[in-house]
Amino acid sequence: MNLRTLTRRAFMQAALFTLTLVATVSAQNGATALNIAPGGLALKGYDPVAYFADSKAVHGTAEFTAVHDGATYRFSSAAHRATFLAQPGKYLPQYGGYCAMGVAVGKKLDADPTLWRVVEGKLYLNVNKDAQGMWLKDPGKHIATAEEKWAKVSARNGFDTM
């Protein structure tokens, strides 16, 4: 590697560290409605584009990342990262990545990225198989209810208990 490549790589790592630190502090202060890990990682490292492009939950890699709204997203390929960067809003999980069924019942619950569904072009996650089973019985109804409750649920700090 030449000096220019090393300098560019060091700059990108410093920028990513700074953005991750800002996201972590914001999350700890309740300033975000995103379900992100303490290090700023969203979707527990799963590739948000894969749900749409591959119809499955796929782990991303640290090699392909992008920061959006203070959260770090990982991708399984450079193509998926580019797709996300062109239209991030299209690929973000609804309700900040919290459990869709949880929001519908007024709770802010963590989500399991392997328990998902795309409905009308939007990604929804659930906390466990029971919650997903309930949600899948009538997604339209639960989405409408969750939309009404999201503002209040998202304003709370931390997770609720089941």
N, C-alpha and C positions, 0 to 999 in steps of 0.2 A: 504494500500500500504506500501511496505517496503522502506527503505532508498535507496536501489539500484535502484528500479523502479523510485522513485522520482528524483534521481540524473540523471538517464538516460533520463527521460522526460525533465528535466530542460536543459540538454546539447543539446537535439534535438531542443528544442524551441529556445535556443540561436543561434544554428547553422542556423536554418531557418530564424531567424531575421537578422542575418548577411548576408546571401545570398540574402534575399529580399532587404536589404539596398543597397548592391552592385548592384543588378539589377536595382533598382530605380535610383541610381546615374548614372549608365551607360545609361539608357534610357533617362534621362534628358540631358545628354551630347551628345546624338545622336550616341552613340557607339553601339547601337543594332538596328537590323531591325526587332525586335519582337514587335507585338502589345500587350503590357502588360499594365495593370493598374498601377497607381503610387505606389501601394503596392507590385508590382511584379506579380500580378495574371494574368495568361494567360487564354484566351478563356472565360473571364468573369465568371470563375468558372465552366464551363461545362467540362464534362468528355471526353477527347479526344478518349478514347477507345470505349466508348458507340456508337459513330457514326458507327464504324465498327462492333462491337459485337452485338449491340442491334438495329441497323439501325434507331436510333433516337437521338436527342439532349437530354442529361440527365444532370441535375445539379450534380456536385460532392459535397463532403462535406469536411469541414475543418479536419475531422478525417483522411481522406485518401488523403495525398498530396505527391508530389514529386517535387524536383527542378531539372530542366534541362536547361542548357545554361542560367542560371540567371532568369528563369521564373518559377513560382510556378503553378503547374497543380493540379487540384482537381479531385478526382475519386469517383464514386458511391459505390465502394467496394474495399476491399483489393486485390481481384483477378484482378480487372482492373488495379490497381496500379502496381501490379507485372508484368502484361502483358506489360504495358508501359515501365517499367524499363528494361525489357528484350530486347526490341527493340523500343526505343523512336522515332527514325526517321520514323518508319512506321506509327505512329499515329499523328505526328505533322501536323498542318494545313500548306498548301502551302502559300508562300509569307508572312511568319512570322505571319499569322493570320489576315492579312489585306484583304480587299475585292478583290476577284479575278477579277471581272469585272473592278473595279477601276484600278488595275494594268494594265489590258489590254488596258485601255484608257490613261495610263500614270499618274494615280493619286494614292496617298497613302490615302486610305479611311478606316475608322473604319469598323468593320464587326459585324454583328449580328449572334452569334453562332447558332441561331435557323434557319438560312437561309443557308443551307449547301448542299453539294452533294459530294459523293465519286465517282471519275472518275478514272478508271484504278488503283485502289488501293491507291489513294491520296485524301486527304480531302481539299475541297475548300469552302470558306465562301464568303458571299456577304453582302453588307451594308444594302440593303432593297429589297423588293419584285420586284420593277421595275428593279433594277440592276440584280437580280437573273434571272428574266424573260429574259432579254437581253442575259445574259451569257448562259442560258440553250438552246437558239436557236442554238448555235453552239459551245459547250464547247471546242472541239478540236481546232478550229480556235482561240478562245479567250485564251486558254492555250498557244498556240504557240506564240501569240502576247505578252502575259504577260511575258513569259519566256525571250523574247527579251528585254523587258522594265524593268524588275525587278531590275537589277543592278542600273540603274539610279534612279528609283523610291525609292528603299530602302535606298539610300544614303541621301535622304532628311530628315530633322528633322520635327517632328510633322505631323499633318494630313493636307491633302488638303481639300478644300471645293468642294462640288459637283457643 
